[in-house]
Amino acid sequence: MEISRDTDRAPSRGFQPLRDLPTVIWFVLVVVVSLVQSDVPAPRWLMIHLLLLGAATHAILVWSQHFSFALLRAAQTVAHQRWQTWRLALANLGAAAVMIGVVWQMLAATITGATLLIIAVVWHGVSLVLRARGALPGRFGRTIRYYIAAAAFLPLGAAVGAWLAHDASVSLALAHVLINMLGWIGLTVAGTLVTLWPTILRTRAAEHAASGAARALPVLAAAVAVAAIGAAGSWMLVLVLGLVGYLVGLAVIGVSLGKAALQKPPRSFAALSVGAAVLWWIGCLAMLIVRVVLAWAEGGDFTAVRVAVDSVVPFLAAGFVAQVLVGALSHLVPVVLGGGPHPVKAGASVLDVGGVLRVTVANAALLLCTLPVSGVVRMVAAVVYLVSIGSFLPMLFVSMRAQRRAKAEGPRTP
């Protein structure tokens, strides 16, 4: 049996448990908690953090590394893969400890978990910086800077979150939300969509997509910092300026994304889900800006702003984060599992079954939840949304089986 050396190229295709399973497990836990939330402490907080701190964070650590190797034209070695495994283990252990600590009011577990998470993400960011310095980037190689900037925000957001477990503060809680949602998750998604969106659509990126992304990054990163400072200091004008700046940064990227969609309109489940997620992202930001401006104009205190944020965050989580994750994974998982054109197509076709219906039902149900309807109607709509989004989980396993079966059959003869 041949022993792999650290400098050997690591296999990028095929099933890897610690890479492929945690996001699915976190998703399953979100569904479970949503079904038994009356028996769980702080169910709303827990569902949001299972999705954002669990599923989204794991996916970011996995796929930003994946894209960094591809965009920087670098080969992942056995050593790279081993260190990535350690980072994923630390991050998932830290996320679990934070949630256990907060829900059951165990401050030591919360601080320990936040520390492990910070170590994992700082390590992740350093690895990206070192890789970027030693590579010859292609046209979109600079989008790796989005991942590096995002990795700089998460430790700050996690530290603020750990402090909140000790001393709850309306202004710091809002800063925590903005840093993590717009910085850690938002910057990662923005940088990824520049190349992933046209790939999902099976078209070429717009001519100025790379230069637009380069211009947008400092705007987005500065906007997150300004918004977080405004929140932490309870300065409404500064907060509004930060949120508006972030929307401007998204508009710069949105030009190239829109051109790609015009070249080849989204039709697959992956494309429709990611497209819907971007619309929720923009819509929730716009709504948040309006709510903050109204609270400011009416002379309300910062508690009114926190109420506005609390009303928008669940829709950012469900409409933006959940849908962008499900859509991106529907495209990426069959590709990464590999096996050749036929197996990849077999896996992808399963995930695309009923795509238009699933996306339409999920978004109609979520939109209904934003309206002033009765509690019963809102509850039914929430269940419909959960079923529509949750259908991704069983379909993913069916897809993996179909792809494995197609691999076993071997390549098809023309």
N, C-alpha and C positions, 0 to 999 in steps of 0.2 A: 504494500500500500504506500503510495507516494505521499509524503508529508508536505503540506503547503508552507512556504516561507512567507515572512511578513511582506516582502516586496512582490510576491506573486499577485497577479490580477485576480480579484475576487469575483465570483459569479454574481451577475446582476439579475439574472432571471431565475424563476422558480420560487417556491414557497419558503419563506423564512418566518418562523413563528413570532419572534419578538418584534419583527418589523411589521408583519401583516395582521396580527391578531388584536393588539391592544385597542386600536381605534374601534374595531367592531365590538369588543367587550364593553368599552365605555358607552357606545351607542346603545347596546342592550341594557345597560344599567340605567340610562336615561329613560328608556321605555318602561322598565320595571318600576322605577321611582314614580313616573307619571301615573302608573296604574294603581299604586298603593300609597299615594302621597299622603293620605289621611293618617297613615300609620308611621310616617317618617318625620323626624324633626326637621324644620326649615326646608320643606320640600322644594319650594321655588328656588331658593338659593342653591340647593343641592343639584337640581336638574340643570340649571344654567352652568354651574361649575363642572358637572360631569361632562357636559358638552364642550365648554370652552377650555377649561384647564385640563380635562382628560383627553377627549377625542381630538379636539382641534390642535392642542399642543403636541400630542404624539404625532399627528399627521404632519405638522409643520416641521418637526425635527427630522422625520423620515424623508419627506419629499423635497424640502429645501436642500438637503444633502444630495439627493438624487439629481435635482436640476443643476446643482453647482458643478457636479462632475460632467454632466452633459454640456452645459453652456461654456464651461472653461476648457472643454476638450481634454479632461484629465481622466486617468484610469483609477478606479477604486481598487485599492490593494487589500490583501488579507488583514493587514494592520489597521487600515481605515475602517474596515467592516467590524473588527473586534472593538475598537474604541467607540464606534457608533452604538454597538450593542450595550456597552457600559453606560453611555449617555442615556439611552432609551430606558434602561433599567432604573437609573437614578431619577429620571424625570417622572416616570410612572409611579415609582415608590413615593417620591415627594408629593405628587398630586394626590395620591391616595391618603397620605398622612395628613395633608392640609385639610381634606374634606372630612376625615374622621375627627380631626382636632376641632374644627369649627362646629360641626354638627353636634358633637358630644362635649363641647366646651372643654377641650384638653389643650391648654395653651402650649405645653411643651411639644405635643405632636404637631401642632400648627407651625410653630417656629422651626422645628426639625424638618418638616416637609418642605416649607418655603426655602430653607437653606439648601436642601438637596436639589430642589428644582432650579434655584439660582445657579448652583454649581454646574448642573447639566447644561443649562442654556448658555452660560458664559463660556463653557468649554466648547459648546457647539459654535458660538460666534467666533471664538479664537480660531477654530479649525477652518472656518470659512475665510477669515482674513488671511491666514497662512496659505491657503490654497489659491486664493485670488492673487496674492503677491507672486506666487511661483508659476503662474499659468500664462498662456498666451490667449486671451479671450477672443471669442468670435464677435459677431455683430451684436449679440444680446448678452455678452459676458458681464457687462456692467450692471445688469439687473440683479446680480448677486449682492450688490450693495443694499438692496431692499432687505434681504435676509439678515445682513449684518446689522443694519439699523434696527430691524425688528428685535433682534437678539439683545440689543442694548436697552430696549424699553422693558422687556419682560422682567429682568431682575428688579428694576425700580418698582414696577407694578406689583410684583410678588412681595417685596419688602413692605410696601404700603398696606397690602392686604393682610400680611402677618401682624402689622401694628394695629390694624382695625380690630383684630380679635382681642386685643388688650384694651384699646381705647377707641370706641366707635365715634366717628366724626362724620357729619353730613358732607362737609367739603372734601375731606380726604377720601371718603367712600366714592364720591363722584370722580375724583382724580384717578383712583384705582381702576374704575370702570373704563375711563377714557384711555388710559395708558395701555391697558391690556387689550381692549376691543379695537381701538383705532391704531395703536402702535404695534403690538405683538402680532395680532391676527390681521389687522387691516393692511399693514405694510407688506406682510408676507403674501397675502392674497393679491394685492395690487401688482407686486413684482412678478408673481407667477402668471397672472392672467395675460401679461404682455406677450408671452410666448405660448402659453397653454391654450388660450382662447382660440387663436387661429388654428392650432393643431387639432382641437376638438372639432372645429368646423370643417377641417380638411381643406384649408385654403392657406394662402400666403399672408404673412403679417403685412400690415400697411407699410409703405415706404419709409415713413418717418416715425415708426413705432419705437425704435430704439432711442432716437434722440428725444422723443416726447417723454419716454420713461425716465431718461436721465434728467430732464428739466423738472419733472414732477416730484422726484424723490426729495430734494431739499425742501420743497414747498410742503409736502405731506409731513415730513419729519418735524419741521419747524412748527407746523400747525398743531401736531399732537402735543409738543412741548408747551406751546402757548395755551392751548385749551386746558391742559393739565394744571398749569400754573394758575390760570384763571379760576379753575375749580378749587384748587387747594387754598387759594387766597380769598375765595368767595367774591371774586370780581367778575360781575356778569359781562361787562363790556369785553374784557380780555377773553373770557370763555367764548363769547359769540364770535370774536375775531378769529380765534383758533378753529372753531367749527366751520366758519365760512372759508377760511384758508384751506382746510382739508377738502372741502367740497370743490374748491377751485383746482386743487391738485388732482382729484379724481377726474375732473372734466378734461384735464390735459391728457390723461391716459385714455379716457373714454373716447376721444376722437379716433384713435387707431382701432380700438375695439369695435366701434360703430362701423368703421370702414370695412373691417373684416366681415362683420355680420351682413353688410350690404352686398359684399361679393358673394357670400354663400350663407343665406339665412339659416338659423339654427333649426334642426329638425329632430335630431337624436335626443334621447332622454338626457344624456350628459350635457349637451349644449343648452337645452331648454332649462334645465335645473340651474346651471351656472348663470345663464342669462337672467333668470328670475331672481337669483340671489343678488346679483349686481343691482337690479332695480330696487329691491328691498333695502339694500345698503344705502343707496342714494336717497330713497324716499324717507327712511328712518332718520338720516342725518338732517334732511330738510325739515322734517317734522320737529326734530329736537331743537333746531335753530329757531323755528317759529315759536315753540313753547317757551324757550328761554327768553326770547325778545318780548313776548307777551307778559311773562312774569316780571321782567324788568320794567316794562312800560307801566304796569299796574302797581309798581312800587312794592311788590312782594319780596319777602326775604328769600334767602338761599334755600330754605326748606322747600319752597315751591318749585325751584329748579330740580331738586332731588326727586320730587314727586314726578316731574316731567320725565326725568331720566329713567326712573323706575318703570314708567309706563311704556317707554320705548325699547328698553334693553331686551325684554322677552321677544319682541318682534325682530330685533337685530339678530338675536341668537337663533330663533326658529326660521326666519325668512332668509337671512343672509348666511350665517355660519353653517347651519345644518344643510341648507340646499347647496352651498358651494362645495362642502365636503362630499356629500352624496354624489353630486354631479361629477366632480373631479375624480373621485374614486371609481365611478362607473367607467370612466375612460382609462384611468391609469392601471387599475388592478389587472385587467386582461393583458395589457401590454407588458407589464412587469413579470407576470407569471409566464409569459412567452410560450414557446413551443412551435412557433412558425405561424404563417398567415392563417391557415385553416383553424387551428386551435384558438388563436386570438379572436378570430371572427366568431367562432362558436361561443366563446365566453361573453363577448360584447353583445351578441345578438340576444342573449337571455336577459341581460341587464337593460336592454332597450325595449323589451316587451311592454306594451301599454304605456310608453313613455309620455306621450302627449296627454293622455287621460290622467296619469298619476301626477304630473306637474300641474295640470289645470285644476284638479280637485284639491290638491294640497294648498295651492295659492288662493283659490276661491274660499276655502275654509279659513285660512289664516286672515284673509282680508275681512271676512265676516266677523272675526274676533275683534277687529279694530273698530267696528261700528257700535253704536249705542243700542245693543240688543239685550234681551233678557238673559239671565244667568243660565237658563236651560239651553237656550239656543247657542250661547257661547260654549257651553260644555260639550254639546253635540258637535259643534264645529271643531273644537279642539281634538276630540276623538277621531273625527274624520281626517284631520290633518295628520295626527299621529299614525293612523293606519296607512295613509298614503306615503308618508316619509318612511315609516317603519318597514314598508314592503321591500325596501332596499336590502334589508338584512337577509331574509330567506332567499331572495333572488340572487344575492351575492354567493351564497353557498351552492345554489343550483348552477349558477354560472361557473363556479370553480370546478364542480363535478363535470359539467359539460366540456370544459376546456381540458380537464385531465383525461376524459374519455377520448376526446379528439386527438390528444397527444399519443395515446396508446394505439389508436388506429393507424398512425403514421401519416406521412404526407399523401395528399390526394394526387393521383395521376391525371394530367390534363386530358 
